[in-house]
Amino acid sequence: MSDANLAVTYSLIYAFLKQQSQTKAADAVKKAARNIIVLKDDLKLEGSFLDEIVKQWKESHANDSSSDSDCVYLCR
């Protein structure tokens, strides 16, 4: 994964955790990401939030032939 994509991923996860009041987990992500991106406490994302991206992904894969298609990527 390129550093740019990794930075966006960290940003989405960090913003999601902050939105959910999961401050300890958000701080852990912030610490893990510090070599890639500086995540600021007042981070404002433009575009979709992580939960919306996951919802869209699930909807786009709803017609997959596998009944456990969510676990292919999310349960490993």
N, C-alpha and C positions, 0 to 999 in steps of 0.2 A: 504494500500500500504506500502510495506517495506521501510525503510529509504534508502536503496540502490537504489530501483526503483525511489523513490521520488527525490533523488539526481541526478540521470540520467535525469529525466524529467525536473527538474529545469535547469540543464546544457544545455539541448537541447533548451529550451525556451529562456534562456539567450543568447546563441550563435546566435539563429535565430534573436532575437530582435537587437542585436549588428550588425549583418550582414545587417539588414534592416535600420540601422541608427536610431533606435528608442531608443535613449539613456535614456530618462526618464522612459520608460516602462522597459527597461533592469535594470536600477537602482532600480526600485520598486521590480522586481523579485529578484535581488541580496539581497535586504534588507529582503524580505520575506523568503528567503532561508537560511539566515545566521545561523539559529539554526540546519540546516540539512547539509549544505555544504558551504564552502568558495568559492565563485565564483570570479575568478581573471579576471582582464580586458584583459589579454593576453591569455585567455582560448582558447586552441586548441583542438577541438574534433576529435577523431578518429572514423571513420565509417560514417554513414549517418547523414545528417543534418535533422532538423525537417521537412522542406518542402519536402524532399525526402521521409521521412517516411510517411507523410500524403498522398503523391502521390501514394506510394505503397499500402497503406491501401485502398485508394479509388479505385484503380485498382482491388484489391482483392475482393472488395465488389460491383464491377460494375454489376455483374450478379445477385444481390439480386432481389427478386421479388418486393420489395417496390421501387417505383420511387423516394421517398424522403429519401432513406437510409442514405444519408449524414447528414440529420438533426436528425437522431436518436441519434447520439453522439455529433454532432457539434453545434446544435442549441438550446440546453437546457440552 
